[in-house]
């Protein structure tokens, strides 16, 4: 039986009690997804409150916590806007000062050396997946949007769609030959979806800003992302572009 968001929240609480911030964030991310699917604003509020208790003792944990907080606030925006629409009432933004973070993230220090990928430390994964969405939900129906992954690396690669920052569980696993493509259907309201790309024995991350790209997508179109855009994990967020809607 799949874990409920309430159970995930409880496991995150237990991880907090034993001082395991990364495990807590992974559990909170799973809870966030579950509550968002249920349209449970109270549950999302509990996730937001618990995220504030996570100690960002290292860069990876701190970045993951920032990503989670941003994603939860965007989900709460979506729920408040939906509720206002159902009441036929004006929408009051609960987070009017929330700004979209810079696309670039920072690689956490390794062997004591800090390397900045770009000027801003920002979202990479919403909990390394919890990633970023610049706009509130639009009025288009929430049917799945197709993401087309293009292998332009010149070599065969394995691509995995991840449910969490450690990619311990996945929802898709494909092996793509050079020049080949694969289609994946995603929830268009996903802030950022993480993919892991294994090429030449080294994992790289490709966090994709699905919702931002969906908001810019013509009706009936597909999104497209090149695997060559993957960078060392936790990765650098990428905005997919409109792709060719012709079936592959």
TIDRENDREN-860751 format. One line per field, with one value per residue: residue number from 1; x, y, z of N, C-alpha, C in turn; residue in three letters. Coordinates in steps of 0.001 Angstrom, whole numbers. Example, Ala and Ser with C-alpha at 12.3 -4.5 7.8 and 13.67 -1.06 7.14 Angstrom:
residues 2
seq = (1, 2) $
n_c1 = (13190, 12850) $
n_c2 = (-5690, -2250) $
n_c3 = (7800, 7080) $
ca_c1 = (12300, 13670) $
ca_c2 = (-4500, -1060) $
ca_c3 = (7800, 7140) $
c_c1 = (13200, 12900) $
c_c2 = (-3300, 30) $
c_c3 = (7800, 7870) $
type = (ALA, SER) $
END
This chain:
residues 248
seq = (1, 2, 3, 4, 5, 6, 7, 8, 9, 10, 11, 12, 13, 14, 15, 16, 17, 18, 19, 20, 21, 22, 23, 24, 25, 26, 27, 28, 29, 30, 31, 32, 33, 34, 35, 36, 37, 38, 39, 40, 41, 42, 43, 44, 45, 46, 47, 48, 49, 50, 51, 52, 53, 54, 55, 56, 57, 58, 59, 60, 61, 62, 63, 64, 65, 66, 67, 68, 69, 70, 71, 72, 73, 74, 75, 76, 77, 78, 79, 80, 81, 82, 83, 84, 85, 86, 87, 88, 89, 90, 91, 92, 93, 94, 95, 96, 97, 98, 99, 100, 101, 102, 103, 104, 105, 106, 107, 108, 109, 110, 111, 112, 113, 114, 115, 116, 117, 118, 119, 120, 121, 122, 123, 124, 125, 126, 127, 128, 129, 130, 131, 132, 133, 134, 135, 136, 137, 138, 139, 140, 141, 142, 143, 144, 145, 146, 147, 148, 149, 150, 151, 152, 153, 154, 155, 156, 157, 158, 159, 160, 161, 162, 163, 164, 165, 166, 167, 168, 169, 170, 171, 172, 173, 174, 175, 176, 177, 178, 179, 180, 181, 182, 183, 184, 185, 186, 187, 188, 189, 190, 191, 192, 193, 194, 195, 196, 197, 198, 199, 200, 201, 202, 203, 204, 205, 206, 207, 208, 209, 210, 211, 212, 213, 214, 215, 216, 217, 218, 219, 220, 221, 222, 223, 224, 225, 226, 227, 228, 229, 230, 231, 232, 233, 234, 235, 236, 237, 238, 239, 240, 241, 242, 243, 244, 245, 246, 247, 248) $
n_c1 = (838, 578, 2288, 593, 185, -23, 1264, 3809, 4436, 4581, 6798, 8738, 8781, 9826, 12362, 13367, 13483, 15546, 17610, 18179, 18306, 18227, 16765, 14383, 13592, 13217, 11029, 9161, 8896, 7642, 5275, 4330, 3734, 1695, -314, -783, -1867, -4206, -5410, -5181, -5004, -4501, -2836, -620, 127, 1066, 3333, 4864, 5311, 6813, 9046, 10461, 11741, 13866, 17304, 19602, 22353, 24335, 25261, 23820, 21576, 20472, 19850, 18009, 15978, 15194, 14182, 12010, 10372, 9731, 8316, 6111, 4850, 4075, 2270, 325, -514, -1742, -3881, -5315, -6067, -7650, -9719, -10783, -11725, -13710, -15499, -16214, -14964, -12791, -9270, -6917, -3625, -1692, 1028, 2344, 4829, 6543, 9118, 10186, 12855, 16310, 17406, 19699, 21520, 23613, 26531, 27061, 29753, 32623, 35104, 35932, 36071, 34478, 32413, 30979, 28269, 26691, 25569, 23376, 22101, 19850, 16814, 16970, 16132, 13154, 12889, 15428, 13964, 11840, 11080, 10662, 8362, 7155, 4702, 1265, -1402, -2870, -5869, -6174, -7131, -6052, -4856, -2476, 794, 2927, 6288, 9125, 12040, 15226, 17950, 20785, 23429, 25306, 25935, 24890, 22523, 21213, 18124, 16357, 13299, 12698, 11324, 12205, 14907, 17131, 16660, 15784, 13407, 11680, 9733, 9931, 12125, 14404, 16390, 18283, 19323, 21918, 20644, 18006, 14595, 12311, 9028, 7345, 4631, 3503, 2333, 1098, 1281, 3466, 6111, 9039, 10582, 12703, 15210, 17519, 20525, 22481, 25526, 28405, 29042, 28730, 26507, 24346, 22346, 19136, 17113, 13920, 11891, 8783, 6120, 6456, 7275, 5047, 3103, 3866, 3386, 1914, -1539, -2153, 437, 3768, 6382, 9940, 13170, 16711, 19069, 21722, 21817, 22017, 23682, 26340, 25067, 23551, 22401, 21419, 18787, 16522, 14629, 12238, 11675, 9187, 8160, 8234, 5108, 4542, 3838, 6157) $
n_c2 = (-1184, 2184, 4833, 7269, 10880, 11814, 9810, 10036, 12565, 12034, 10306, 12063, 13762, 12025, 11657, 14225, 14324, 12579, 13952, 13852, 15635, 15520, 13184, 13954, 16079, 14732, 13125, 15126, 16271, 14190, 14127, 16678, 16407, 14520, 15852, 18010, 16735, 15866, 18263, 19517, 22020, 22496, 20372, 20987, 23311, 22263, 20929, 23096, 24412, 22458, 22271, 24526, 23778, 22239, 21828, 23554, 22436, 21982, 22887, 21433, 20469, 22891, 24146, 22307, 22586, 25256, 24987, 23252, 24813, 26910, 25520, 24532, 26914, 27840, 25828, 26296, 28793, 28020, 26475, 28422, 30149, 28475, 27972, 30529, 30926, 28968, 30032, 32220, 34613, 37468, 36945, 36659, 36940, 34787, 34938, 37477, 38642, 36735, 35751, 34539, 32304, 32584, 30819, 29317, 26969, 26002, 24048, 21934, 22091, 20104, 18060, 20229, 22386, 25099, 25612, 27823, 27622, 29553, 32980, 33202, 31474, 29100, 27546, 24132, 21388, 20193, 19705, 19209, 18415, 19932, 22097, 24984, 27380, 29949, 31122, 31369, 28909, 28568, 28871, 26715, 23322, 20594, 18433, 15877, 16966, 16525, 15663, 15734, 14028, 14452, 12777, 14146, 13749, 12204, 9678, 6518, 6703, 6358, 7323, 8573, 9290, 11012, 10527, 11697, 13580, 11887, 10037, 7495, 6203, 5794, 6946, 6524, 4883, 4893, 3777, 5450, 5615, 7310, 10275, 9490, 9736, 10181, 10105, 11482, 11672, 14267, 15888, 19064, 21003, 20512, 21837, 21661, 19060, 16407, 14754, 12091, 11594, 9177, 8974, 7731, 6454, 8282, 9988, 12634, 15571, 16715, 19025, 20096, 22829, 22476, 23562, 26350, 26258, 25061, 27039, 28768, 27428, 26753, 25838, 22387, 21690, 20226, 19752, 20106, 18801, 18788, 16262, 16871, 19122, 18433, 18647, 18434, 16944, 18812, 19899, 22158, 24263, 23955, 25391, 23858, 23830, 24720, 21929, 19727, 18597, 16284, 12842, 10389) $
n_c3 = (0, -871, 750, 2703, 2557, 5169, 6617, 5507, 6451, 9191, 9216, 8360, 10538, 12466, 11369, 11673, 14469, 14975, 13910, 11183, 8595, 5763, 5198, 6377, 4739, 2328, 3007, 3579, 1064, -330, 1124, 502, -2236, -2065, -519, -2182, -4392, -3258, -2875, -421, 1584, 4321, 5003, 3396, 4670, 7093, 6161, 5315, 7764, 9123, 7516, 8167, 10444, 9795, 9947, 8142, 7786, 5944, 2567, 618, 2000, 2841, 387, -588, 1321, 878, -1700, -1253, 462, -1277, -3278, -1790, -1047, -3536, -4217, -2262, -3100, -5477, -4489, -3052, -5068, -6635, -4821, -4550, -7124, -7235, -5429, -6767, -6172, -5514, -5884, -3333, -3002, -1097, -715, -1583, -1924, -2804, -4821, -7992, -7951, -9015, -11931, -11653, -9744, -6978, -6730, -4053, -1597, -2215, -896, 575, -1130, -2521, -5193, -7389, -9528, -10663, -10291, -8506, -5657, -5926, -6772, -7388, -7162, -6254, -3265, -3752, -5492, -5182, -6436, -8364, -9321, -11241, -11639, -10633, -10644, -13815, -15841, -17490, -18194, -16095, -17531, -18450, -19498, -22261, -22124, -24043, -24211, -25444, -26738, -27242, -26783, -28067, -27285, -25844, -23243, -19903, -18559, -15838, -14239, -11309, -8015, -5717, -4127, -3847, -5717, -5135, -5634, -8688, -11519, -14161, -16417, -18831, -21605, -23898, -27191, -29119, -30538, -30296, -28970, -26204, -24874, -22073, -19894, -17817, -14814, -15373, -13433, -11918, -10117, -10452, -12137, -11481, -13324, -13722, -15396, -16737, -17996, -19478, -17114, -15044, -12954, -13768, -13234, -14257, -13702, -14437, -15247, -15183, -14856, -15337, -18020, -19169, -18864, -20852, -23117, -26279, -26797, -26830, -27439, -27032, -24610, -24730, -24032, -23956, -23340, -23082, -21559, -18946, -15791, -13275, -10303, -7601, -9893, -12560, -13034, -15752, -18326, -20160, -23746, -26255, -28204, -31097, -31956, -33314, -33178, -31877) $
ca_c1 = (0, 1374, 2247, -232, 955, 21, 2327, 5081, 4681, 5027, 8165, 9603, 8902, 10757, 13706, 13769, 13806, 16861, 18610, 18481, 17627, 17992, 15643, 13185, 13194, 12693, 9688, 8303, 8609, 6619, 4030, 3862, 3113, 440, -1306, -1133, -2762, -5495, -5858, -5282, -4244, -4044, -1678, 504, 563, 1878, 4632, 5595, 5762, 7856, 10263, 11207, 12465, 15023, 18568, 20409, 23731, 25244, 24678, 22841, 20347, 19892, 19255, 16820, 14935, 14701, 13374, 10763, 9556, 9215, 7308, 4907, 4161, 3420, 1097, -692, -1061, -2644, -5097, -6090, -6664, -8730, -10834, -11403, -12453, -14919, -16425, -16430, -14522, -11452, -8185, -5963, -2381, -1175, 2470, 2521, 6237, 7333, 9729, 10766, 14308, 17191, 17420, 20926, 21747, 25017, 26999, 27569, 31195, 33196, 36495, 36249, 36174, 33177, 32420, 29700, 27872, 26172, 25515, 22321, 21838, 18412, 16175, 17422, 15191, 12163, 13736, 16128, 12851, 10802, 11505, 10328, 7372, 7070, 3352, 204, -2078, -3728, -7202, -6241, -7361, -4807, -4539, -1019, 1536, 3963, 7674, 9938, 13453, 16009, 19334, 21713, 24762, 26225, 26197, 23731, 22389, 20053, 17437, 15383, 12485, 12856, 10311, 12847, 16245, 18126, 16228, 15634, 12263, 11534, 8482, 10266, 13537, 14567, 17726, 18130, 20473, 22199, 19686, 16639, 13766, 11301, 7975, 6886, 3504, 3697, 1364, 1591, 1471, 4699, 7028, 10246, 10725, 14096, 15630, 18941, 21079, 23701, 26322, 29815, 29217, 28582, 25169, 24161, 20966, 18438, 15869, 13175, 10813, 7652, 4978, 6817, 7273, 3659, 2391, 4279, 3201, 659, -2479, -1935, 1855, 4569, 7625, 11117, 14390, 17880, 19799, 23036, 21707, 22249, 24916, 26593, 24000, 22100, 21959, 21100, 17427, 16386, 13272, 11999, 11176, 8127, 8712, 7451, 4018, 4372, 4129, 7390) $
ca_c2 = (0, 3403, 5659, 8463, 12070, 11898, 8918, 10647, 13670, 11436, 9809, 13243, 14210, 11113, 11956, 15461, 14027, 11929, 14863, 13528, 16668, 15120, 12251, 14728, 16827, 13786, 12780, 16299, 16419, 13203, 14595, 17822, 15907, 13874, 16851, 18799, 15912, 15851, 19647, 19669, 23190, 22356, 19494, 21749, 24228, 21494, 20700, 24366, 24651, 21513, 22575, 25571, 23156, 21499, 22549, 23540, 22367, 21984, 23560, 20585, 20473, 24235, 24358, 21458, 23198, 26428, 24510, 22723, 25944, 27626, 24690, 24498, 28202, 27898, 24950, 27002, 29797, 27335, 26099, 29616, 30672, 27562, 28189, 31810, 30731, 28209, 30932, 33376, 35747, 37958, 36142, 37370, 36169, 34617, 35208, 38492, 39033, 35582, 35980, 33360, 32279, 32479, 29445, 28577, 26468, 25922, 22713, 21947, 21902, 18761, 18099, 21537, 23422, 25596, 26036, 28419, 27444, 30820, 34009, 32974, 30155, 29016, 26271, 23086, 20284, 20370, 19013, 18889, 18298, 20817, 23100, 26347, 27740, 31392, 31630, 30592, 28056, 29209, 28315, 25584, 22067, 19976, 17176, 15738, 17587, 15606, 16126, 14951, 14018, 14230, 12400, 14807, 13655, 11454, 8351, 5912, 7146, 5948, 8489, 8189, 10326, 10764, 10963, 12412, 14086, 10823, 9180, 6124, 5662, 6457, 6662, 6158, 4537, 4604, 3812, 6129, 5615, 8653, 10809, 9028, 10558, 9476, 10970, 11227, 12517, 14834, 16851, 20381, 21868, 20143, 22982, 21230, 17607, 15981, 13560, 11756, 11138, 8404, 8859, 7405, 5990, 9349, 10552, 14082, 15925, 17598, 19517, 20810, 23699, 22031, 24480, 27587, 25991, 24778, 28318, 29428, 26462, 26848, 24769, 21166, 21487, 19383, 20341, 19381, 19073, 18060, 15631, 17509, 20220, 17918, 19123, 17692, 17083, 18767, 20308, 23530, 24181, 24203, 25636, 23181, 24671, 24063, 20927, 19246, 17791, 15071, 11655, 9686) $
ca_c3 = (0, -958, 1953, 2598, 2942, 6641, 7071, 5108, 7374, 10438, 9053, 8313, 11929, 13124, 10865, 12347, 15861, 15060, 13354, 9791, 7816, 4376, 5182, 6699, 3551, 1348, 3449, 3418, -365, -682, 1732, -281, -3460, -1715, -119, -3358, -5201, -2558, -2727, 1027, 1992, 5700, 4986, 2851, 5720, 8041, 5517, 5345, 9132, 9500, 6749, 8881, 11557, 9288, 10092, 6926, 8272, 4805, 1414, -70, 2794, 2818, -932, -661, 2157, 157, -2820, -708, 932, -2448, -3937, -967, -1149, -4833, -4131, -1473, -4010, -6403, -3783, -2711, -6289, -7017, -3905, -4894, -8371, -6942, -4722, -7630, -5352, -5873, -5330, -2485, -3026, 268, -686, -2639, -2077, -3232, -6129, -8636, -7758, -10167, -12459, -11385, -8405, -6651, -6374, -2687, -1526, -2181, -415, 1126, -2166, -2944, -6592, -7758, -10917, -11161, -9278, -7513, -5101, -6033, -6860, -8286, -7124, -5263, -2354, -4953, -6402, -4883, -7317, -8617, -10328, -11167, -11786, -10006, -11607, -14798, -15933, -18393, -17483, -15643, -18183, -18515, -20582, -22743, -22154, -24969, -23845, -26650, -26463, -28169, -26177, -28917, -26730, -25194, -21854, -19112, -18003, -14814, -13635, -9871, -7065, -4625, -4437, -3941, -6832, -4645, -6360, -9980, -12221, -15530, -16620, -20257, -22205, -25176, -28093, -29641, -31496, -30066, -28088, -25417, -24355, -20711, -19514, -16488, -14302, -15774, -12275, -11221, -10154, -11161, -12141, -11578, -14056, -13615, -16664, -16524, -19220, -19223, -15742, -14050, -12897, -13805, -12936, -15189, -13108, -15474, -14757, -15991, -14818, -16038, -19457, -19558, -18960, -22095, -24202, -27029, -26523, -27599, -27732, -26149, -24129, -25195, -23277, -24448, -22251, -22947, -20598, -17597, -15158, -12031, -9303, -7754, -11211, -12911, -13546, -17176, -18792, -21446, -24828, -27038, -29116, -32219, -31435, -34094, -32346, -32238) $
c_c1 = (881, 1208, 1380, 615, 1022, 1135, 3694, 5445, 5186, 6450, 9159, 9834, 9898, 12188, 14240, 14227, 15164, 17961, 19003, 17712, 17311, 16823, 14337, 12684, 12627, 11270, 8717, 7958, 7537, 5259, 3456, 3144, 1752, -648, -1734, -2103, -4160, -6157, -6089, -4406, -3724, -2814, -442, 1038, 1418, 3267, 5480, 6140, 6892, 9154, 11119, 12047, 13715, 16267, 19381, 21881, 24746, 24508, 23593, 21505, 19682, 19208, 17963, 15676, 14348, 13787, 12011, 9838, 8942, 8096, 6013, 4136, 3461, 2180, -25, -1315, -2094, -3963, -5947, -6749, -7827, -9970, -11557, -12237, -13764, -15962, -16828, -16093, -13156, -10385, -7229, -4708, -1837, 319, 2804, 3975, 7124, 7826, 10261, 12271, 15056, 17250, 18612, 20983, 23239, 25370, 27550, 29050, 31564, 34663, 36884, 36299, 34797, 33281, 31053, 29420, 27369, 25976, 24488, 22331, 20339, 17974, 16858, 16440, 14156, 12542, 14746, 15077, 11931, 10892, 10447, 9253, 7100, 5654, 2374, -526, -2934, -5058, -7294, -6451, -6037, -4610, -3026, -426, 2657, 5321, 8455, 11417, 14278, 17462, 20254, 23143, 25770, 26587, 24924, 23697, 21178, 19453, 16387, 14620, 12347, 11672, 10923, 14255, 17306, 17799, 16122, 14445, 12070, 10189, 8721, 11760, 13682, 16052, 17564, 19430, 20729, 21167, 18255, 15924, 12790, 10312, 7562, 5740, 3658, 2518, 1873, 1821, 2662, 5670, 8305, 10354, 12187, 14238, 17119, 19392, 22404, 24422, 27789, 30051, 29041, 27159, 25223, 22672, 20411, 17103, 15143, 12001, 9554, 6532, 5269, 6744, 5855, 2862, 2720, 3956, 1885, -234, -2215, -486, 2513, 5805, 8799, 12327, 15517, 18677, 21189, 23017, 21909, 23613, 25140, 25526, 24451, 21563, 21640, 19727, 17350, 14906, 13071, 11435, 9991, 8752, 7780, 6385, 3788, 4711, 5421, 7109) $
c_c2 = (1243, 4220, 6886, 9672, 12239, 11013, 9492, 11792, 13144, 10921, 10959, 13785, 13331, 11375, 13246, 15170, 13357, 12742, 14590, 14475, 16249, 14149, 12973, 15474, 15908, 13372, 13929, 16543, 15428, 13607, 15762, 17370, 15280, 14865, 17705, 18027, 15866, 17240, 19982, 20831, 23093, 21461, 20199, 22739, 23522, 21225, 21963, 24646, 23725, 21774, 23616, 24999, 22415, 22368, 22424, 23552, 22361, 22560, 22733, 20593, 21833, 24524, 23551, 22060, 24424, 26017, 24006, 23856, 26684, 26831, 24648, 25807, 28350, 27002, 25621, 28138, 29166, 26998, 27322, 30210, 29794, 27789, 29499, 31686, 29975, 29062, 32121, 34666, 36217, 37106, 37030, 36515, 36029, 34900, 36252, 38877, 37884, 35806, 34672, 33383, 32220, 31032, 28646, 28133, 26368, 24507, 22775, 21637, 20433, 18899, 19504, 22652, 23832, 26140, 26595, 28167, 28762, 31745, 33719, 31574, 30009, 27624, 25337, 21970, 20589, 19367, 18367, 18377, 19393, 22019, 24008, 26531, 29199, 31908, 30780, 29813, 28870, 28497, 27144, 24291, 21371, 18592, 17081, 16509, 16629, 16300, 15190, 15111, 13616, 13909, 12989, 14740, 12926, 10091, 7812, 6320, 6483, 7202, 7989, 9419, 10043, 11282, 11770, 12806, 13014, 9841, 7718, 5437, 6482, 6105, 6333, 5859, 4107, 4597, 4360, 6073, 7041, 9071, 10379, 9920, 9672, 10485, 10516, 12184, 12949, 15711, 18255, 21330, 21450, 21318, 22667, 19720, 17240, 14726, 13356, 11140, 10445, 8275, 8687, 7081, 7037, 9898, 12063, 14363, 16905, 17997, 20444, 21581, 23456, 23074, 25791, 27388, 25752, 26068, 29055, 28592, 26707, 25649, 23566, 20870, 20530, 20166, 19480, 19790, 18199, 17515, 16218, 18659, 19742, 18360, 18340, 17986, 17994, 19334, 21784, 23514, 24655, 24409, 24914, 24146, 23982, 23105, 20582, 18291, 16512, 13850, 10970, 8192) $
c_c3 = (0, 316, 1704, 2948, 4453, 7195, 6712, 6051, 8711, 10347, 8964, 9722, 12685, 12672, 11488, 13773, 15996, 14371, 11927, 8882, 6400, 4265, 5482, 5471, 2478, 1711, 3283, 1953, -812, -107, 941, -1540, -3166, -1350, -1313, -4247, -4588, -2497, -1255, 1477, 3410, 5768, 4454, 3887, 6760, 7464, 5593, 6742, 9535, 8751, 7460, 10017, 11104, 9367, 8811, 7263, 7144, 3608, 746, 681, 2747, 1478, -1057, 152, 1468, -989, -2346, -272, -246, -3122, -3131, -1081, -2496, -4851, -3351, -2276, -4945, -5723, -3450, -3948, -6753, -6140, -4223, -6163, -8132, -6233, -5578, -6885, -5828, -5191, -4567, -2375, -1603, 399, -1754, -2893, -2544, -4657, -6688, -8444, -9071, -10627, -11972, -9941, -8177, -6293, -4953, -2656, -1529, -1840, -21, 119, -2623, -4362, -6929, -9213, -11466, -9997, -8203, -6972, -5122, -6279, -7808, -8231, -6079, -4242, -3224, -5859, -6036, -5582, -7781, -9641, -10180, -11188, -11008, -11082, -12543, -14862, -16896, -17619, -17177, -16240, -18319, -19692, -20978, -22755, -23056, -24605, -25054, -26280, -27543, -27657, -27041, -28377, -26086, -23722, -21221, -18488, -17029, -14346, -12151, -9061, -5921, -4990, -4561, -5059, -6414, -5298, -7627, -10609, -13692, -15595, -18076, -20621, -23614, -25966, -28586, -30686, -31268, -29059, -27328, -24876, -22959, -20420, -18061, -16103, -14656, -14615, -11419, -11269, -10924, -11043, -12359, -12425, -13788, -14922, -16380, -17857, -18842, -17754, -14679, -14109, -12950, -13632, -13958, -14551, -14091, -14877, -15605, -16017, -15547, -17543, -19960, -19739, -20254, -23332, -24940, -26737, -27433, -27912, -26761, -25729, -24585, -24371, -23812, -23268, -22069, -21952, -19165, -17092, -13862, -10976, -8153, -9057, -11340, -13586, -14987, -17506, -20126, -22481, -25524, -28040, -30230, -31701, -32220, -33251, -32814, -32335) $
type = (UNK, UNK, UNK, UNK, UNK, UNK, UNK, UNK, UNK, UNK, UNK, UNK, UNK, UNK, UNK, UNK, UNK, UNK, UNK, UNK, UNK, UNK, UNK, UNK, UNK, UNK, UNK, UNK, UNK, UNK, UNK, UNK, UNK, UNK, UNK, UNK, UNK, UNK, UNK, UNK, UNK, UNK, UNK, UNK, UNK, UNK, UNK, UNK, UNK, UNK, UNK, UNK, UNK, UNK, UNK, UNK, UNK, UNK, UNK, UNK, UNK, UNK, UNK, UNK, UNK, UNK, UNK, UNK, UNK, UNK, UNK, UNK, UNK, UNK, UNK, UNK, UNK, UNK, UNK, UNK, UNK, UNK, UNK, UNK, UNK, UNK, UNK, UNK, UNK, UNK, UNK, UNK, UNK, UNK, UNK, UNK, UNK, UNK, UNK, UNK, UNK, UNK, UNK, UNK, UNK, UNK, UNK, UNK, UNK, UNK, UNK, UNK, UNK, UNK, UNK, UNK, UNK, UNK, UNK, UNK, UNK, UNK, UNK, UNK, UNK, UNK, UNK, UNK, UNK, UNK, UNK, UNK, UNK, UNK, UNK, UNK, UNK, UNK, UNK, UNK, UNK, UNK, UNK, UNK, UNK, UNK, UNK, UNK, UNK, UNK, UNK, UNK, UNK, UNK, UNK, UNK, UNK, UNK, UNK, UNK, UNK, UNK, UNK, UNK, UNK, UNK, UNK, UNK, UNK, UNK, UNK, UNK, UNK, UNK, UNK, UNK, UNK, UNK, UNK, UNK, UNK, UNK, UNK, UNK, UNK, UNK, UNK, UNK, UNK, UNK, UNK, UNK, UNK, UNK, UNK, UNK, UNK, UNK, UNK, UNK, UNK, UNK, UNK, UNK, UNK, UNK, UNK, UNK, UNK, UNK, UNK, UNK, UNK, UNK, UNK, UNK, UNK, UNK, UNK, UNK, UNK, UNK, UNK, UNK, UNK, UNK, UNK, UNK, UNK, UNK, UNK, UNK, UNK, UNK, UNK, UNK, UNK, UNK, UNK, UNK, UNK, UNK, UNK, UNK, UNK, UNK, UNK, UNK) $
END
